[in-house]
Amino acid sequence: MVVDTFWIKQKLQERNKIAEKFFFSEAFKIAKASQEASERFLRGGKLLAFGKGSALSDAQHVAVEFVHPVIVGKKALPALDISAHFSSWLSCLCKKEDMVVGFGPMEGDKEIEEALQWASAKGAMTFAFPGKKGNYAMESPVSDPWIFQEIVETIYHTFWETIHVFLEHRPLGYEIEGLEFLYPSLRSNGHDIEPLLDAVSQSILEKLKEDNGLRESVAEEPLPILRAIELLEETRIRGGKVMVMGNGGSATDANDFVLDLISPPAKKARPFPAISLAMEPALITALLNDVGAEVVFSRQLVAHAQSNDVLVGISTSGNSTNLLRGFEEAKRRGLSTLALVGYDGGEIKRRGLADVSIVVPTNYIPRIQEVQLSIYHIICEALCNPELLV
């Protein structure tokens, strides 16, 4: 088998080298675009995000982050995922003060490009992931579709963090006090915006170093990732499927994990049977309304689980009650279990609810999610490339 702990360590370290080079060249551009976006939010603008294929999970993630800013604890900002019918929604909703974000495959997509061009002509600020045209546009710095998406997620997490910094800055009508934890090098400098842009740019690079350090930490103990790959491959051989659960941003990661498994972005990759228990809002809201949040995942397992399946839980804290109930139900039904968690692994790890737990050792949610993305992409790459598992 080509996949071993050395291969996993190389994959994690490769990401660090690419990210360091990319963000060193892009940090100031990201800071400048975030400043303009913050001014649009202050003028009453909203953010409209859309994606196609597996990239639709990025639009979902952006909407969650801006509307539910659990880290900042400040202002909920208007953001919508309009992926389902983005051209029509844009024509109905887009105004000149808005921001429009398009997510697509690494090679680009004509329909997404045309939608962004239309929004730009309307006066909206546009973000192209990927693209050549827009107020912020990025062409992929790599040929690896897994790493491309990881860079994209890190960028929009950084936009979210940085926009809140500018919203709190005095020249825009707010105070910066209390946000130093987001950007340690940041200091208020009166009404001069240039020092703030420089400070934010430097702090973006500091956050990158934190990401890279966490990937290095995971790379030092790669065995849990190897065990996860082996666990899921055994599930495929037995004819089972992967079921993934998560809340909030982790729900969008659950969706992304599943989309990457059933329709891998790499060439000549084999699909892997998987479903997301976070994918269906009608079902989830029915359970929330009629029974309660704690059964959102366990009730779905009653309907879908078979003994040869594996349940994957993605969580930043490892403490969510509905994930704990999901793992408990999986154990009762004889399923294998895998957890991707942050902090110290939380109750999931302490109670031994997962056969394999992969812990990203930090309590800062965006960094946890970015490194978790690298981890499950490495798992996907191994599972979807049969030559690696020979």
Secondary structure, DSSP 8 states (H G I E B T S, - for coil): ---SHHHHHHHHHHHHHHHHHHHHHHHHHHHHHHHHHHHHHHTT--EEEEE-GGGHHHHHHHHHHHH--TTT-S----EEE-GGGHHHHHHHH--TT-EEEEE--TT--HHHHHHHHHHHHHT-EEEEES-SSSSEE---S-S-HHHHHHHHHHHHHHHHHHHHHHHTSGGGTS--TT-TTTSTT----TT-HHHHHHHHHHHHHHHHHHHHHHHHHHHHS-HHHHHHHHHHHHHHHTT--EEEE--THHHHHHHHHHHHHHS-SSTT-----EEETTS-HHHHHHHHHHT-GGGTTHHHHHHH--TT-EEEEE-SSS--HHHHHHHHHHHHTT-EEEEEE-TT-HHHHHTT-SSEEEE---S-HHHHHHHHHHHHHHHHHHHH-GGGG-
